[in-house]
Amino acid sequence: MMNCQLKSEALPPITAYPHVALDLPAGAEGWPVTFQSIDPCADGGVRLVELHRDHLVLRRRMAGIPMRLRIDMAAYEGLAVALLDPDGEGEGVAVVLLHPDPALSVTLYSAPHIDDVVAEWRRWSAELGRPMLVTEADGSRSPAYPMLGRLTVAGVLARRRRRGALKDRRPSVFRRRAAGRPLARCAGGPDVSGT
């Protein structure tokens, strides 16, 4: 049994992926998302990542010993957009699930251009319930939008006045009543109007 488990956890070495584009599951049956990522500390330079909605499982071998780390999603700070080559000429960007320990951060999306990055950033943030983080000039990170759990909190909108659109049409008393009909006059009969 132990040999079967070790064989299943052994991963073939992979070459460096130029870009990552994970498919977000359409429903509950698509979870967990399983993929390989680069890990310079692991044997073969690769680790297996199982991404669940509420936690993440990292599998890797270090010095021939298989390791399995289960990390709750609450331990992650959020999702940030990072430059792939901040000092160089490259324009590549990535959406990274950030952990306080950089070795446990996971890249969910990367591309050579910035066209789809914001859409992917929002999708992964909404699906995982983690805030979208913006990196400041001093290196600190702050949420792009205020959040309350999984919900984005927006500012309070001013109350719309209901009467403004109707104020010149009819008095407010008559807005609650149906318009009256003129009294009918019988031919040859008495005047009903009282005159």
Secondary structure, DSSP 4 states (H G I P E B T S, - for coil): -HHHHHHHH-----PPPS--BPPPPSSGGGPSEEEEEE-TTSGGGEEEEEE-SSEEEEEEEETTEEEEEEEEGGGS-EEEEEESSSSSS---EEEEEE-SSGGG-EEEEEESSSTTHHHHHHHHHHHHT--EEEE-TTS-EEESS-EETTEEP-PPPPPPPSGGGTTTTS-HHHHTSPPP-PPP--TTS--TT--
